[in-house]
Amino acid sequence: YKRRTSHGMILGQGGVKMSKSKGNVVNPDDVVKQYGADTLRVYEMFMGPFEQMIPWDQKGIVGVRRFLEKVYNLAQNKIVVKEDEALRAMIHKTVKKVTEDVDSMKFNTAISTLMEFANAWQISETGLSKKNLEKFLIILSPFAPHIVEELWTEAGFKGSASQQKWPKYQEKYIKEEKILLIVQVN
């Protein structure tokens, strides 16, 4: 392999090392039974920077589950022929950011970007086009493959989402028309 990346340790509640003797070990099978495999996968990548020690937090699991439920509901109920310009621009920015974050193994910020997009999709007045749903599902696929494959099939796309070519963003959509510049004097 070309590069080795060490991962951090997952700590127990309160930031202490997990151990059987302390009784603070989290059994992944129990988490999968209660919340699903995708929820566990996404949560583990969302917990924090890949290389750092991070404490397990049950509330985080619930938040990730809500995110996946939101995506599921949006993909089934908020698909339109043509979405608004702001949402179209945001999917291109999301593709760019997730691509960069996956390449640099910043999975937590990639997932955060996907969550921000889902929130914007939810509050949009129109919804997401089928073409851009395809892009969103492809970039979500490495994190939540099971729910993505189900949504992929239900949307009528051919093949498997995980075997599709990674989407490219269009530069014209990621340029900011306005920027906020904060200046501090003294």
C-alpha positions, 0 to 999 in steps of 0.5 A: 500500500502507498500510505498507512493511516493510524486510527484513534481509539474509541473510548467509553462514556466519559472518555475512559478506556473501554474494558470488560472489567469496567463494564463499559464496552459497547457491543457493535452487534447490539447497536446494529440490532437497535439502530442498523448497520448504516447508523453504526458505520456513519456514527463511527466515521462522524464521531470525530477526526479519524486519527484521534481518540474519541469517546462513545456517545449514545446521543450521537447514535440517535442523531445519526439515525435521525439523519438517515431517516431524514434522507430516506424520507426526502428521497421518497417524498421530495424529488422534483423535475427541476429544483431551485438554483440554491439547492442545485449550487449546494449539491455541487458544493457538497460533491466538492467538499465530500470528495476533498474530505474523503481523499484526506480521510476527514470522514467526520466533516464529509458526513457533516457536509452531507447533513447540512445538505439534507437540512437544506433539501428539507427546507427547500421549497421545491426539492431535489431533481432526480439527476442530483439525487443520483449524485447525492446517493453516490457520495453518501454510498461509502458511508451508508451503503445499505440505505443508499442501495435501497433508495437507488433501486426505488428511484429506478436507477440501474446497477448499484450506487457503489459501482457508479462513477464518482460525480464531478462538480461544476465550477460555475455552481460553486463560485460564491456571488457574495462573501462575508468578510469579517475585519477586526481593527486593533 
